[in-house]
Amino acid sequence: MANPARWRVVREDDNGNLYVLADDLDEAGARRLVLEFEARAHKQSYYAVPAPLED
């Protein structure tokens, strides 16, 4: 049986640098966390993205 897709939350700062804030989440959890960060009204952008598959 295949593992469900895992997601991560990344932050993009004003210079375009990306930082992983949370990893190994399900999609719904990652999207909820993005909404929580966005509600804080920081300048940075937050994204929920699929985590890369590991071999």
Buried (B, 14 or more C-beta within 10 A) or exposed (E): EEEEEBBBBBBEEEEEEEEEBBEEBEBEBBBEBBEEBEEEEEEBBBBBBEBEEEE
